Amino acid sequence: MTNSPVSPSKKSGLMLRVISALVMLPVAISIILLGGVPYIIFVGLLTVMILYEWNGITEKKSFNGAFVLQTILSLILVYSMFYRHYFDFIVYLVPVALLGGICFYQKMKFHFALLGAVYALLPALSLIWLRTFSEQGAWIVLWTMIIVWSMDTGAYFAGKNIGGPKMAPSISPNKTWAGLIGGALTAVIMGTIAAYYFDLNAIFSTMNPAWRSEFFIPLTAFLAIWSQMGDLAESALKRHFNVKDSGTIIPGHGGVMDRVDAIVFAAPAVALFLYV
């Protein structure tokens, strides 16, 4: 059997994805390494964009009262985490209470509005904590990103070239078990190389005397597979609301949520691992 030729539209779509990635990756890496105010602005901007797209999916209207209050709460918490300036509890509670009120008044889905705030905030606060809790935080964040990027790239090419049984056809018809395995193997290889290059073994050992270098491979494999659960979760959300892409801001990739869905799950997992 001969393979069917790749259509020009698919070729152009792949090329657009590659070009977008080549533009975005150096910018993201530079900001992670730079840290400070540029990093907090970058994370805050991603958080706001996630909330904007979340409301577009769940309410069919991106800019609404829920988005404004979610954004206020998010920026307060991002500021608090970055500058270690924690306000009284009432300062955080007021936007949540107003969010409930406006959802009731405008007949919006409060549970999805609250879930959207958690979905955007948890990875944002995790990324800030990972970057600022240690002088070596940049390498931990970059290592996490490398695992996610490698998993995504490996899964894409393994799934396209190997195919086979679908992993979750009712949620994401294009995802295959071959893609999951190929992505995980790619992430383990790249994550292990990055950990060695960044000397993460020494960094983790100073944080936890029980740490051993042998833990890197199972930890990296877990993070890679767990990051794909973030991809599936976003796919399930879009399928529930009958939406193809979260947005169109990134050529060839869709919206911001379509690009950070894996990081949404991976970053809190790394933060929890290091915190515990």
C-alpha positions in Angstrom: 0.0 0.0 0.0 1.4 3.4 -0.9 1.2 6.3 1.5 -1.2 9.1 0.5 0.6 12.3 -0.3 0.5 15.1 2.2 -1.9 17.8 1.1 -0.5 21.3 0.5 -2.7 22.7 3.3 -1.2 20.3 5.8 2.3 21.1 4.7 1.6 24.8 5.0 0.0 24.2 8.4 3.1 22.3 9.7 5.4 25.0 8.3 3.3 27.7 10.1 3.6 25.7 13.4 7.4 25.4 13.0 7.8 29.1 12.2 5.7 30.1 15.2 7.6 27.8 17.5 11.0 29.2 16.2 9.8 32.7 17.1 8.2 31.9 20.4 10.8 29.5 21.9 13.7 32.0 22.0 11.5 34.7 23.5 10.2 32.3 26.2 13.6 31.0 27.1 15.1 34.5 27.3 12.3 35.7 29.6 12.7 32.6 31.8 16.5 33.2 32.1 16.0 36.9 32.7 13.5 36.6 35.5 12.5 39.6 37.5 9.8 42.0 36.3 9.8 40.8 32.6 9.1 37.3 33.9 6.2 38.4 36.1 4.7 40.5 33.3 5.0 37.5 30.9 3.3 35.1 33.4 0.7 37.7 34.2 -0.1 38.2 30.5 -0.4 34.5 29.9 -2.8 34.2 32.8 -5.0 37.0 31.5 -5.0 35.4 28.0 -6.0 32.1 29.4 -8.9 33.7 31.3 -9.9 35.6 28.1 -10.0 32.4 26.1 -11.6 30.4 28.9 -14.6 32.8 28.9 -14.7 32.7 25.1 -15.1 28.9 25.4 -17.5 28.6 28.4 -19.6 31.7 27.9 -19.1 32.4 24.1 -18.0 35.9 25.1 -14.4 36.5 26.1 -14.7 39.9 27.6 -17.4 40.0 30.3 -17.8 40.7 34.0 -16.5 37.3 35.0 -13.3 37.9 33.0 -12.7 41.3 34.7 -13.1 39.8 38.2 -11.0 36.7 37.4 -8.3 39.0 36.1 -8.3 41.2 39.2 -8.1 38.2 41.5 -5.3 36.7 39.3 -3.2 39.9 39.2 -3.5 40.3 43.0 -2.3 36.8 43.6 0.5 37.0 41.0 1.7 40.2 42.6 1.5 38.7 46.1 3.4 35.6 45.1 6.2 37.5 43.3 6.7 40.3 45.8 5.9 38.1 48.9 3.5 40.8 49.9 0.4 39.0 51.2 -2.8 41.1 51.8 -5.5 40.4 54.2 -7.8 37.5 53.4 -10.7 39.9 52.5 -8.7 41.3 49.6 -8.6 37.9 47.9 -12.2 37.0 48.9 -13.9 40.2 47.5 -13.3 39.4 43.8 -14.5 35.8 44.4 -17.7 37.1 46.1 -18.3 39.6 43.3 -17.6 36.9 40.8 -20.4 34.8 42.3 -22.7 37.8 42.3 -22.2 38.8 38.7 -22.5 35.2 37.6 -25.9 35.0 39.4 -27.0 38.3 38.0 -26.0 37.6 34.4 -27.0 33.9 34.6 -23.4 32.8 33.9 -21.9 29.5 35.0 -20.3 30.2 38.3 -18.6 26.8 38.7 -16.9 27.2 35.3 -15.9 30.8 36.2 -14.3 29.6 39.4 -12.7 26.7 37.7 -11.3 29.0 35.1 -9.7 31.1 37.8 -8.1 28.0 39.3 -7.1 26.7 35.9 -5.2 30.0 35.1 -3.9 30.7 38.5 -2.5 27.4 39.7 0.2 27.1 36.9 0.9 30.9 37.1 1.6 30.8 40.8 3.6 27.6 40.4 5.8 29.1 37.7 6.5 32.2 39.8 7.3 30.1 42.9 9.6 27.8 40.9 11.4 30.8 39.4 11.8 32.8 42.6 12.2 30.3 45.5 15.8 29.6 44.5 18.7 31.3 42.8 18.7 28.3 40.4 14.9 28.6 39.8 15.4 29.5 36.1 17.0 26.1 35.3 14.1 24.3 37.0 11.5 26.2 35.0 13.4 25.7 31.8 13.8 22.0 32.6 10.0 21.7 33.1 9.4 23.5 29.8 11.9 21.2 27.9 10.0 18.1 29.2 6.7 19.6 28.0 8.0 20.8 24.6 9.8 17.4 24.0 6.7 15.5 25.0 4.5 17.5 22.6 7.0 17.3 19.7 7.7 13.6 20.2 4.0 12.8 20.5 3.2 14.8 17.3 5.7 13.1 15.1 5.3 9.6 16.6 1.5 9.9 16.2 1.7 11.1 12.6 4.3 8.5 11.5 3.3 5.4 13.5 -0.4 5.9 14.1 -2.1 2.9 15.6 -4.8 2.7 18.3 -6.4 5.9 19.5 -5.7 6.9 23.1 -9.0 8.8 23.8 -11.0 9.0 20.6 -14.1 10.5 22.3 -12.0 13.4 23.6 -9.1 13.9 21.2 -9.4 11.7 18.1 -5.9 12.5 16.8 -4.0 11.2 19.9 -2.6 7.7 19.8 -0.8 5.4 22.2 2.2 5.5 19.9 2.2 9.2 20.2 2.1 9.0 24.0 5.0 6.5 24.2 7.0 8.3 21.5 6.5 11.6 23.3 7.4 10.2 26.7 10.6 8.6 25.4 11.6 11.9 23.7 10.8 13.8 26.9 12.9 11.4 29.1 15.9 11.7 26.8 15.8 15.4 26.5 14.8 16.0 30.1 17.7 13.8 31.3 20.2 15.6 29.1 18.9 19.0 30.3 19.0 17.9 33.9 22.6 16.9 33.5 23.5 20.1 31.7 21.7 22.3 34.2 23.3 20.2 37.1 19.8 19.8 38.6 21.1 16.8 40.7 23.1 19.2 42.8 20.2 21.6 43.0 17.7 19.0 44.1 20.2 17.4 46.5 20.6 20.7 48.4 16.8 20.8 48.7 16.3 17.2 49.8 19.1 15.0 51.1 17.1 11.9 50.1 17.2 12.9 46.4 19.1 10.5 44.1 20.0 11.0 40.4 18.2 7.7 39.6 15.0 9.5 40.3 15.3 11.7 37.2 14.1 9.2 34.6 10.9 8.1 36.5 10.2 11.7 37.5 10.6 13.0 33.9 8.4 10.2 32.5 5.7 10.9 35.0 5.8 14.7 34.2 5.7 14.0 30.5 2.7 11.7 30.7 1.0 14.0 33.3 1.4 17.0 31.0 -0.5 15.1 28.3 -3.4 14.8 30.8 -3.5 18.6 30.7 -3.8 18.4 26.9 -6.6 15.9 27.2 -8.4 18.1 29.9 -8.4 21.1 27.5 -9.6 18.9 24.7 -12.5 17.6 26.9 -13.4 21.2 27.7 -13.5 22.3 24.1 -15.4 19.2 23.0 -18.0 19.8 25.8 -18.6 23.3 24.4 -18.1 22.2 20.8 -15.1 24.5 20.1 -12.2 23.5 17.9 -9.5 25.9 19.1 -9.3 28.1 22.2 -8.3 31.1 20.0 -6.4 32.2 16.9 -3.7 34.4 18.4 -0.8 32.0 17.6 -0.5 31.2 13.8 -0.6 27.4 13.3 -1.2 26.7 17.0 -4.5 28.2 17.8 -4.9 30.0 21.1 -2.7 30.4 24.2 -4.6 27.7 26.0 -3.8 25.3 23.1 -0.1 25.9 23.7 0.1 26.0 27.5 -2.4 23.2 28.4 0.4 20.8 29.2 2.2 23.3 31.3 -1.0 24.0 33.3 -0.6 20.4 34.7 3.1 20.1 34.7 4.2 23.3 36.5 2.0 22.6 39.6 3.2 19.0 39.7 6.9 20.1 39.8 6.1 22.8 42.4 4.3 20.3 44.6 7.2 17.8 44.2 9.8 20.3 45.3 7.7 21.8 48.0 6.9 18.4 49.6 
